């Protein structure tokens, strides 16, 4: 009975060690990266620690038989399993998966800003036949890192037809814009600085900002920091004002990928090492910015105080199906007490109702607003 209990205890201990064996390997990888080791060194070190711990787990799982031939058979089984598992983990970790998104082709009218911040941003300028509105419109896309320069340009051409000069651009690290060698450079402060540099580049005294999703949060941060440079602001499907916002690295079957586990660990300890280990293209899915998408967007200090003091005309737009919680509407409404809320029953931010709402608000015409505290009937998005 005692012998059976000991064997069962060894087996359970061994299984636990096998299940947890990636943790010391990842810790060793992160530790070597923090010491400044290169990808070849920190990956081999992490794999060696993982292999050692995994081997210990196998020793505990496979009982030691009494016959000599059984001991040789046990050693052969352990070494075979160890070799297969370590080989597979090493192959998956060390080699980037093939493919990745092909380089994006330029869209019609695409140009590039080389800003004083050091950012290189792709943009499209939509010029009206005759400029009748003094302030240009600047659209800020969402994500972070989800750029659609072609689609956004086509849609906002409708405002150019009204006499506005419209600028649509891909934020740093997204779409057709430049990438950074050090992922620590991404974030909301950099995006705000880039937007101010854009204003100076185009020679505008004030901007009309239309931000969607994360772009709405960027517009809010810019408004709080540069209130005198904003003529009007629209916050469409706004992301939360001051909750930390980070996109997930893992999607679908990638959740158990040893390579992505290594990237995630390195991002937490040494983002530069993560970038050296896995480049931008590898982490970009459907042309969504890789490291820019993963950067944490914390709100600047004094954001709410700056917004509360703003007298800039503002509109919050919420669709029936967008992915942001309805609670963000109340959050923006509390931060911008003078702002109205427009509800899109069709849920589309590319449809005629949305464009009509924008046109009316920007022209100073009345906009039908929703004054209820909670979601209206028919709302299908998260609460």
C-alpha positions as CSV (number, residue, x, y, z in Angstrom):
1,X,0.0,0.0,0.0
2,X,2.8,2.4,0.9
3,X,4.6,1.5,-2.3
4,X,1.5,2.3,-4.3
5,X,1.1,5.6,-2.5
6,X,4.7,6.5,-3.2
7,X,4.4,5.7,-6.9
8,X,1.2,7.7,-7.1
9,X,2.8,10.6,-5.4
10,X,5.8,10.5,-7.8
11,X,3.5,10.3,-10.8
12,X,1.4,13.3,-9.7
13,X,4.6,15.3,-8.8
14,X,6.1,14.4,-12.2
15,X,2.9,15.4,-14.1
16,X,2.9,18.7,-12.2
17,X,6.5,19.4,-13.2
18,X,5.8,18.5,-16.8
19,X,2.8,20.9,-16.9
20,X,4.8,23.7,-15.3
21,X,8.1,23.1,-17.1
22,X,7.6,26.1,-19.6
23,X,7.5,28.5,-16.6
24,X,11.2,28.2,-15.5
25,X,12.2,28.1,-19.2
26,X,10.4,31.4,-19.9
27,X,11.8,32.9,-16.7
28,X,15.3,32.0,-17.8
29,X,14.7,33.5,-21.2
30,X,13.4,36.7,-19.7
31,X,16.3,36.9,-17.2
32,X,18.9,36.5,-19.9
33,X,17.2,39.1,-22.1
34,X,17.1,41.6,-19.1
35,X,20.9,41.0,-18.8
36,X,21.3,42.1,-22.4
37,X,21.9,38.8,-24.0
38,X,21.0,38.5,-27.7
39,X,18.2,36.3,-29.2
40,X,20.5,33.3,-29.8
41,X,21.7,33.3,-26.2
42,X,18.4,33.9,-24.4
43,X,16.4,31.4,-26.5
44,X,19.0,28.6,-26.1
45,X,19.2,29.3,-22.4
46,X,15.4,29.2,-22.0
47,X,15.1,26.0,-24.0
48,X,17.9,24.4,-22.0
49,X,16.2,25.1,-18.7
50,X,12.9,23.9,-20.1
51,X,14.5,20.7,-21.3
52,X,16.1,20.0,-17.9
53,X,12.9,20.5,-15.9
54,X,10.9,18.5,-18.4
55,X,13.5,15.7,-18.1
56,X,13.1,15.7,-14.3
57,X,9.3,15.4,-14.7
58,X,9.7,12.4,-17.0
59,X,12.0,10.7,-14.5
60,X,9.3,11.0,-11.9
61,X,6.5,9.9,-14.2
62,X,8.1,6.7,-15.4
63,X,8.8,4.2,-12.6
64,X,12.2,2.6,-12.3
65,X,11.8,-1.2,-12.9
66,X,14.0,-3.8,-11.1
67,X,15.3,-5.8,-14.1
68,X,18.4,-4.3,-15.8
69,X,16.8,-4.6,-19.2
70,X,13.8,-2.6,-17.9
71,X,16.0,0.2,-16.8
72,X,17.5,0.4,-20.2
73,X,14.0,0.4,-21.7
74,X,13.0,3.2,-19.3
75,X,15.9,5.3,-20.2
76,X,15.2,4.8,-23.9
77,X,11.5,5.8,-23.5
78,X,12.4,8.9,-21.4
79,X,15.1,10.0,-23.9
80,X,12.9,9.5,-26.9
81,X,10.0,11.5,-25.4
82,X,12.4,14.2,-24.3
83,X,14.0,14.4,-27.7
84,X,10.6,14.7,-29.5
85,X,9.1,17.3,-27.2
86,X,12.2,19.4,-27.0
87,X,12.8,19.2,-30.7
88,X,9.2,20.3,-31.4
89,X,9.3,23.2,-28.9
90,X,12.7,24.3,-30.2
91,X,11.6,24.2,-33.8
92,X,8.4,26.2,-33.0
93,X,10.2,28.7,-30.8
94,X,13.3,29.4,-32.9
95,X,11.8,29.7,-36.3
96,X,9.3,32.3,-37.3
97,X,6.1,30.9,-39.1
98,X,6.2,31.4,-42.9
99,X,4.0,33.9,-44.6
100,X,2.6,37.0,-42.9
101,X,0.8,39.9,-44.6
102,X,2.3,41.1,-47.9
103,X,3.5,44.7,-48.0
104,X,0.6,47.0,-48.6
105,X,0.3,48.8,-51.9
106,X,-0.1,52.6,-51.9
107,X,-3.6,53.9,-52.1
108,X,-4.8,56.6,-54.5
109,X,-3.4,59.9,-53.4
110,X,-1.1,58.5,-50.7
111,X,1.6,60.8,-49.4
112,X,4.0,60.7,-46.4
113,X,4.7,63.0,-43.5
114,X,8.1,63.0,-42.0
115,X,7.3,64.7,-38.7
116,X,9.5,66.5,-36.2
117,X,8.7,63.7,-33.7
118,X,10.6,61.3,-36.0
119,X,7.4,59.5,-37.1
120,X,6.8,58.7,-40.8
121,X,3.1,58.6,-41.4
122,X,1.2,57.7,-44.6
123,X,-1.8,59.9,-45.3
124,X,-4.3,61.0,-47.9
125,X,-5.4,64.6,-48.3
126,X,-8.9,65.0,-49.6
127,X,-9.2,68.4,-51.1
128,X,-12.6,70.0,-52.0
129,X,-13.2,71.8,-55.3
130,X,-13.4,75.0,-53.3
131,X,-12.4,75.4,-49.6
132,X,-15.4,76.9,-47.8
133,X,-14.6,75.6,-44.3
134,X,-11.5,77.1,-42.6
135,X,-10.6,74.2,-40.3
136,X,-9.4,70.9,-41.8
137,X,-10.9,67.6,-40.7
138,X,-8.5,65.0,-39.4
139,X,-9.8,61.4,-39.0
140,X,-8.2,59.2,-36.3
141,X,-8.6,55.5,-36.8
142,X,-9.2,52.9,-34.1
143,X,-7.5,49.8,-32.8
144,X,-4.9,50.8,-31.7
145,X,-3.2,49.8,-35.0
146,X,-6.3,49.1,-37.1
147,X,-5.8,51.3,-40.1
148,X,-7.9,51.3,-43.3
149,X,-6.5,54.2,-45.4
150,X,-8.3,53.3,-48.6
151,X,-11.7,52.7,-47.0
152,X,-11.6,55.7,-44.7
153,X,-10.5,58.0,-47.5
154,X,-13.4,56.8,-49.7
155,X,-15.9,57.4,-46.9
156,X,-14.7,60.8,-45.7
157,X,-14.5,62.1,-49.3
158,X,-18.2,63.0,-48.5
159,X,-17.0,65.7,-46.1
160,X,-14.5,67.0,-48.7
161,X,-17.5,67.5,-51.0
162,X,-18.9,69.9,-48.4
163,X,-15.9,72.2,-48.6
164,X,-13.7,70.7,-45.9
165,X,-10.1,69.7,-46.5
166,X,-9.9,66.2,-45.0
167,X,-6.8,64.3,-43.8
168,X,-6.9,60.6,-43.2
169,X,-3.7,59.0,-41.9
170,X,-2.3,55.7,-40.6
171,X,-1.0,56.1,-37.0
172,X,2.6,55.2,-36.2
173,X,3.1,51.5,-36.3
174,X,-0.1,50.8,-38.3
175,X,-1.0,50.3,-42.0
176,X,1.4,52.0,-44.4
177,X,3.1,54.2,-41.7
178,X,6.6,53.6,-40.3
179,X,7.5,51.2,-37.5
180,X,9.8,51.7,-34.5
181,X,12.8,49.6,-33.6
182,X,12.0,50.0,-29.9
183,X,8.3,49.1,-29.1
184,X,8.5,51.2,-25.9
185,X,8.1,54.3,-28.2
186,X,4.5,53.4,-29.0
187,X,1.6,54.7,-26.9
188,X,-0.9,57.5,-26.4
189,X,1.7,60.2,-25.6
190,X,3.5,59.5,-28.9
191,X,0.2,59.5,-30.9
192,X,-0.8,62.9,-29.3
193,X,2.7,64.3,-30.1
194,X,2.3,63.1,-33.7
195,X,-1.1,64.7,-34.1
196,X,0.2,68.0,-32.9
197,X,3.1,67.7,-35.4
198,X,0.6,66.9,-38.1
199,X,-1.3,70.2,-37.2
200,X,1.9,72.1,-37.5
201,X,2.9,70.3,-40.7
202,X,-0.3,71.2,-42.5
203,X,-0.2,74.8,-41.1
204,X,-3.7,74.7,-39.5
205,X,-4.5,76.9,-36.5
206,X,-7.2,74.5,-35.3
207,X,-8.4,71.0,-36.3
208,X,-11.7,69.3,-36.5
209,X,-11.1,65.9,-35.0
210,X,-13.2,62.8,-35.8
211,X,-11.9,59.8,-33.7
212,X,-13.3,56.3,-33.8
213,X,-12.7,53.6,-31.2
214,X,-9.1,54.2,-29.9
215,X,-9.0,57.2,-32.2
216,X,-11.7,58.8,-30.0
217,X,-9.5,58.3,-27.0
218,X,-6.6,59.9,-28.9
219,X,-8.9,62.8,-29.8
220,X,-9.9,63.2,-26.2
221,X,-6.2,63.2,-25.0
222,X,-5.3,65.7,-27.7
223,X,-8.2,68.0,-26.7
224,X,-7.2,67.9,-23.1
225,X,-3.6,68.8,-23.9
226,X,-4.2,71.2,-26.8
227,X,-7.7,72.7,-26.3
228,X,-7.0,75.9,-28.2
229,X,-6.0,73.8,-31.3
230,X,-9.4,72.0,-31.6
231,X,-12.4,73.6,-33.3
232,X,-14.8,70.6,-32.9
233,X,-14.5,67.0,-31.9
234,X,-16.5,63.8,-32.7
235,X,-16.0,60.7,-30.6
236,X,-17.4,57.7,-32.5
237,X,-17.6,54.3,-30.7
238,X,-15.3,55.7,-28.1
239,X,-12.8,53.5,-26.3
240,X,-12.6,53.9,-22.5
241,X,-11.0,57.2,-21.5
242,X,-8.5,56.1,-18.9
243,X,-8.6,52.3,-18.5
244,X,-5.3,50.7,-19.6
245,X,-5.9,49.4,-23.2
246,X,-3.8,46.6,-24.6
247,X,-4.7,44.3,-27.5
248,X,-4.3,40.5,-27.0
249,X,-1.2,38.8,-28.5
250,X,-3.0,35.5,-28.7
251,X,-5.7,34.7,-31.2
252,X,-7.3,31.4,-32.1
253,X,-4.9,28.4,-32.3
254,X,-1.9,30.7,-31.5
255,X,-2.8,30.6,-27.8
256,X,-0.5,27.6,-27.2
257,X,2.3,28.7,-29.5
258,X,5.7,28.5,-27.7
259,X,7.1,31.3,-29.8
260,X,4.3,33.7,-28.9
261,X,4.6,32.7,-25.3
262,X,8.3,33.7,-25.6
263,X,7.3,37.0,-27.3
264,X,4.7,37.8,-24.6
265,X,7.3,37.1,-21.8
266,X,9.9,39.3,-23.5
267,X,7.4,42.1,-24.0
268,X,6.9,42.2,-20.2
269,X,10.6,42.2,-19.5
270,X,12.5,43.7,-22.4
271,X,10.4,45.0,-25.4
272,X,13.6,45.6,-27.4
273,X,14.5,42.0,-27.1
274,X,11.0,41.0,-28.1
275,X,11.4,43.1,-31.3
276,X,14.8,41.6,-32.0
277,X,13.4,38.1,-31.5
278,X,10.2,38.6,-33.6
279,X,9.9,41.4,-36.1
280,X,6.9,43.6,-36.9
281,X,5.7,41.6,-39.9
282,X,5.5,38.4,-37.8
283,X,3.1,39.9,-35.3
284,X,0.9,41.8,-37.7
285,X,-2.4,40.1,-38.6
286,X,-4.5,41.4,-41.5
287,X,-2.2,44.4,-41.6
288,X,-3.1,45.4,-38.0
289,X,-0.1,47.0,-36.3
290,X,1.9,44.4,-34.4
291,X,3.9,46.1,-31.6
292,X,1.9,49.3,-31.9
293,X,-1.3,47.2,-31.3
294,X,0.2,45.6,-28.3
295,X,1.5,48.8,-26.6
296,X,-0.3,49.8,-23.5
297,X,-2.3,53.0,-23.9
298,X,-2.5,54.6,-20.4
299,X,-4.3,58.0,-20.2
300,X,-2.2,61.1,-19.5
301,X,-2.4,62.7,-16.1
302,X,-5.1,65.4,-15.9
303,X,-7.1,64.1,-18.8
304,X,-10.5,64.4,-17.2
305,X,-9.7,67.9,-15.7
306,X,-8.6,69.1,-19.2
307,X,-11.8,67.8,-20.8
308,X,-14.1,69.2,-18.1
309,X,-12.7,72.7,-18.7
310,X,-13.1,72.4,-22.5
311,X,-15.7,74.6,-24.3
312,X,-15.1,72.9,-27.6
313,X,-18.3,71.7,-29.3
314,X,-18.3,67.9,-29.0
315,X,-20.5,65.0,-30.1
316,X,-20.4,61.4,-28.9
317,X,-21.6,58.9,-31.5
318,X,-22.7,55.4,-30.5
319,X,-23.8,52.6,-32.9
320,X,-26.1,49.7,-32.1
321,X,-23.4,47.1,-32.8
322,X,-20.0,48.5,-32.0
323,X,-17.6,46.5,-29.8
324,X,-17.1,49.2,-27.1
325,X,-19.3,49.0,-23.9
326,X,-22.2,51.4,-23.6
327,X,-20.7,52.5,-20.3
328,X,-18.1,54.5,-22.3
329,X,-20.8,56.8,-23.4
330,X,-21.6,57.7,-19.8
331,X,-17.9,58.1,-19.2
332,X,-17.4,60.6,-22.0
333,X,-20.6,62.4,-21.2
334,X,-19.4,62.9,-17.6
335,X,-16.0,64.1,-18.8
336,X,-17.6,66.4,-21.5
337,X,-20.8,67.7,-19.9
338,X,-21.5,69.9,-22.9
339,X,-21.3,67.0,-25.4
340,X,-24.4,65.5,-27.0
341,X,-24.9,61.8,-27.8
342,X,-26.1,60.6,-31.3
343,X,-27.3,57.1,-31.6
344,X,-27.0,55.1,-34.9
345,X,-29.7,52.5,-35.0
346,X,-28.2,50.9,-38.1
347,X,-24.9,50.6,-36.3
348,X,-22.7,51.5,-39.3
349,X,-19.9,54.0,-39.2
350,X,-19.7,53.9,-43.0
351,X,-23.3,54.5,-43.8
352,X,-25.4,57.5,-44.8
353,X,-26.9,58.1,-41.3
354,X,-23.5,58.5,-39.8
355,X,-22.3,60.8,-42.6
356,X,-25.5,62.9,-42.3
357,X,-24.9,63.2,-38.5
358,X,-21.3,64.4,-39.1
359,X,-22.4,66.9,-41.7
360,X,-25.1,68.4,-39.5
361,X,-22.8,68.6,-36.4
362,X,-19.9,70.1,-38.3
363,X,-22.1,72.6,-40.0
364,X,-23.7,73.7,-36.7
365,X,-27.1,72.3,-37.6
366,X,-29.3,70.5,-35.0
367,X,-28.4,66.9,-34.4
368,X,-30.9,64.4,-33.0
369,X,-29.5,63.3,-29.7
370,X,-30.2,60.5,-27.3
371,X,-30.6,61.6,-23.6
372,X,-31.3,58.3,-21.9
373,X,-29.0,57.0,-19.2
374,X,-28.9,53.4,-20.4
375,X,-28.8,51.8,-23.9
376,X,-31.9,52.4,-26.1
377,X,-34.1,49.5,-27.2
378,X,-32.5,47.6,-30.0
379,X,-29.0,48.1,-28.8
380,X,-26.9,44.9,-29.4
381,X,-23.5,45.9,-28.2
382,X,-21.8,45.2,-24.9
383,X,-23.2,47.0,-21.9
